[in-house]
């Protein structure tokens, strides 16, 4: 992650496409192929973004509200 690229957000290597955009585009129902075309990414780049998102959600601690 680099502050000058994607405002410091995790992005696909060699691009200015952030991982959240890849996941979000799939999440609104676009096909894998549509994501590749719209964001100018390879099949492997889309998979890598999904793997990263999966890793982060599985390994970062969950922060819950204090309930106050």
MODELLER restraints for C-alpha pairs under 7 A, 6 or more apart:
rsr = mdl.restraints
at = mdl.atoms
rsr.add(forms.Gaussian(group=physical.xy_distance, feature=features.Distance(at['CA:1:A'], at['CA:8:A']), mean=5.34, stdev=0.5))
rsr.add(forms.Gaussian(group=physical.xy_distance, feature=features.Distance(at['CA:1:A'], at['CA:9:A']), mean=6.08, stdev=0.5))
rsr.add(forms.Gaussian(group=physical.xy_distance, feature=features.Distance(at['CA:1:A'], at['CA:10:A']), mean=5.34, stdev=0.5))
rsr.add(forms.Gaussian(group=physical.xy_distance, feature=features.Distance(at['CA:2:A'], at['CA:8:A']), mean=4.86, stdev=0.5))
rsr.add(forms.Gaussian(group=physical.xy_distance, feature=features.Distance(at['CA:5:A'], at['CA:16:A']), mean=6.15, stdev=0.5))
rsr.add(forms.Gaussian(group=physical.xy_distance, feature=features.Distance(at['CA:6:A'], at['CA:16:A']), mean=5.82, stdev=0.5))
rsr.add(forms.Gaussian(group=physical.xy_distance, feature=features.Distance(at['CA:6:A'], at['CA:17:A']), mean=6.97, stdev=0.5))
rsr.add(forms.Gaussian(group=physical.xy_distance, feature=features.Distance(at['CA:6:A'], at['CA:18:A']), mean=6.10, stdev=0.5))
rsr.add(forms.Gaussian(group=physical.xy_distance, feature=features.Distance(at['CA:9:A'], at['CA:18:A']), mean=6.39, stdev=0.5))
rsr.add(forms.Gaussian(group=physical.xy_distance, feature=features.Distance(at['CA:10:A'], at['CA:18:A']), mean=5.68, stdev=0.5))
rsr.add(forms.Gaussian(group=physical.xy_distance, feature=features.Distance(at['CA:10:A'], at['CA:19:A']), mean=5.85, stdev=0.5))
rsr.add(forms.Gaussian(group=physical.xy_distance, feature=features.Distance(at['CA:11:A'], at['CA:17:A']), mean=5.41, stdev=0.5))
rsr.add(forms.Gaussian(group=physical.xy_distance, feature=features.Distance(at['CA:11:A'], at['CA:18:A']), mean=3.78, stdev=0.5))
rsr.add(forms.Gaussian(group=physical.xy_distance, feature=features.Distance(at['CA:11:A'], at['CA:19:A']), mean=5.07, stdev=0.5))
rsr.add(forms.Gaussian(group=physical.xy_distance, feature=features.Distance(at['CA:12:A'], at['CA:18:A']), mean=6.05, stdev=0.5))
rsr.add(forms.Gaussian(group=physical.xy_distance, feature=features.Distance(at['CA:12:A'], at['CA:19:A']), mean=6.35, stdev=0.5))
rsr.add(forms.Gaussian(group=physical.xy_distance, feature=features.Distance(at['CA:12:A'], at['CA:45:A']), mean=6.58, stdev=0.5))
rsr.add(forms.Gaussian(group=physical.xy_distance, feature=features.Distance(at['CA:12:A'], at['CA:49:A']), mean=6.40, stdev=0.5))
rsr.add(forms.Gaussian(group=physical.xy_distance, feature=features.Distance(at['CA:19:A'], at['CA:49:A']), mean=5.41, stdev=0.5))
rsr.add(forms.Gaussian(group=physical.xy_distance, feature=features.Distance(at['CA:22:A'], at['CA:35:A']), mean=6.96, stdev=0.5))
rsr.add(forms.Gaussian(group=physical.xy_distance, feature=features.Distance(at['CA:22:A'], at['CA:46:A']), mean=6.93, stdev=0.5))
rsr.add(forms.Gaussian(group=physical.xy_distance, feature=features.Distance(at['CA:22:A'], at['CA:49:A']), mean=6.91, stdev=0.5))
rsr.add(forms.Gaussian(group=physical.xy_distance, feature=features.Distance(at['CA:23:A'], at['CA:50:A']), mean=6.73, stdev=0.5))
rsr.add(forms.Gaussian(group=physical.xy_distance, feature=features.Distance(at['CA:25:A'], at['CA:35:A']), mean=6.68, stdev=0.5))
rsr.add(forms.Gaussian(group=physical.xy_distance, feature=features.Distance(at['CA:26:A'], at['CA:32:A']), mean=6.89, stdev=0.5))
rsr.add(forms.Gaussian(group=physical.xy_distance, feature=features.Distance(at['CA:26:A'], at['CA:35:A']), mean=6.95, stdev=0.5))
rsr.add(forms.Gaussian(group=physical.xy_distance, feature=features.Distance(at['CA:36:A'], at['CA:42:A']), mean=5.97, stdev=0.5))
rsr.add(forms.Gaussian(group=physical.xy_distance, feature=features.Distance(at['CA:36:A'], at['CA:43:A']), mean=6.67, stdev=0.5))
